[in-house]
Amino acid sequence: LCSEARCEDAGIVAAAAAATKDKPRLYRRERFLDTHADHTFDEVISSPALPWKRGWNDDWDGRHPSSGSKCPGKTRHILLIRHGQYDLDDSEHGLTELGTRQAMLTGKRLAAQAVGLKKDRYGEVKIKYSMLVSSNVLRAQQTAAIIARELPSVPRQPDDPLLAEGWPVLPWPQGPGFLKEGKVLPATLLEDAPRIEAAFRRYIRRDIDHKRVALKEKALAQLSDGFVPDAPSSTPIDASPSKEEEHEFVIIVCHMNVIRYLVARALQIPPETWLRMRGNNCGLTEIIIKPNGQVSLGTFGDVGHLAIEQVTFH
């Protein structure tokens, strides 16, 4: 177990956990919650995610094949867009005039990307957006509505409250100070963290559940008189690889805390590091998910479509 003197940050805690394998990571919660009981670090930061471990988990989304078989499917591009600048003096926090302009330029950028053809030594990619979804918070709804006008053929999904702004986990190293100063309350973390983790599990995943496909194929192979096939689903039973790599592009308009947490979870880095990233209004972040479950960050908070005078954090 780590002593308080040695455990100065989450990185040291994680390294100690890796060295001691299954031994729990302990912190004196009294350091910033004024109690006298020991808790694991994940309990302290109120993380609903699985405990962080060094190394890569192939089955991070629960969709990896049980055997070492190939993983067909599409490469998913999750485009996360922070809302435009909003009015901090207005209780509804609607977009400012500049925020509206930022959203329009973001929509035009996305539309231009769909018109062109991305081509390099690795091949050609024609961008086609499969859907547009927003959080149910006004500033994100307004941003998404403006973007949607530039992309009239892209299906607009119902606004999703899972994507609303919040506190995904207690950030490190700032978290203890935030709790002491009252900037965040333990109850807020306990309410927001599971919801934002649920957003990660809903949107950051592979397109094919290879375990489900394997079960269906096994059931068909053992077909009997009493077997009743499942109703048609969006997951193909025949998941054989196509000749050309297929791509899917999803647009999600939400909030910076949510985006930062989704990136940390997707890259399998400690989730409490989310506040170490910074992104401006209408910045574009791309998470790329390969069929075999490998994940990369294509871009983070890109505001190349905005003039320098139009770049804002708030």
Buried (B, 14 or more C-beta within 10 A) or exposed (E): EBEEEEBEEBBEBBEBBEEEEEEBBBBBBEBBBEEEEBBBBBBBBBBBBEEBEEEEEEEBBEBBBEEEEEBBBBBBBBBBBBBBBBBEEEEEBBBBEBBBBBBBBBBBBBBEBBEEEEEEEEEEBEBEBBEBBBBEBBBBBBBBBBBBEBBEEBEBBEBBEBBBBBBBBBBBBBBBEBBEEEEBEEEBBEEBBBBBBBBBBEBBBBBBBBBBBBEBEEBEEEEEEEEEEEEEEEBEBEBEEEEEBBBBBBBBBBBBBBBBBBBBBBEBBBBBBBBBBEBBBBBBBBBBBBBBBEBEEEBBBBBEBBEEEBBBEE
